[in-house]
Amino acid sequence: MRSCPYCGAPLTFERMEKIYTCSGCGAALSLQDIVELRERARAEKEKTFKEKRRHEEYLEWWLSSKK
């Protein structure tokens, strides 16, 4: 079962309209919308992780060069 990318509640599939409807927030999404939102969230999370890692590497370098 899929979960809503906005609130995390379960999605139900409406066969006639071919859309997923969220039982929590009421969002109506196509499968393409769900894929795009998840991909965007994954890319943002990866970007944040890379920035944090770069910051930690810089901090480690900074502290090691001050000895």
C-alpha positions in Angstrom: 0.0 0.0 0.0 1.3 3.4 -0.9 1.5 6.3 1.5 0.8 10.0 0.9 4.0 12.0 0.1 2.5 15.0 2.0 1.2 13.5 5.3 2.1 9.8 5.2 -1.4 8.5 5.5 -2.5 5.5 3.3 -3.6 6.2 -0.3 -6.6 4.5 -1.9 -6.7 3.8 -5.6 -9.8 5.1 -7.5 -10.0 2.8 -10.5 -12.4 4.9 -12.6 -10.4 8.1 -12.3 -7.0 6.2 -12.1 -5.9 8.4 -9.2 -4.7 7.8 -5.6 -6.7 9.6 -2.9 -5.2 10.3 0.5 -7.4 9.4 3.5 -5.6 11.9 5.7 -5.2 15.1 3.8 -7.5 14.5 0.9 -4.9 14.9 -1.8 -5.7 13.4 -5.2 -2.5 12.3 -7.1 -1.8 10.3 -10.2 1.0 7.7 -10.1 3.2 10.1 -12.1 2.7 12.8 -9.4 3.6 10.4 -6.7 6.8 9.3 -8.5 7.8 13.0 -9.1 7.2 14.1 -5.5 9.2 11.1 -4.1 12.0 11.7 -6.5 12.1 15.4 -5.6 12.1 14.6 -1.9 14.9 12.0 -2.4 17.0 14.5 -4.3 16.5 17.1 -1.6 17.5 14.7 1.1 20.6 13.6 -0.8 21.6 17.3 -1.3 21.2 18.0 2.4 23.2 14.9 3.2 26.0 15.9 0.9 26.1 19.5 2.3 26.3 18.1 5.9 29.0 15.7 4.9 31.0 18.4 3.2 30.7 20.6 6.3 31.8 17.8 8.6 34.8 17.1 6.4 35.8 20.7 6.4 35.4 20.9 10.2 37.6 17.8 10.6 40.2 19.3 8.3 40.0 22.6 10.2 40.5 21.0 13.6 43.3 18.8 12.4 45.3 21.6 10.9 45.2 23.6 14.1 47.1 21.1 16.2 
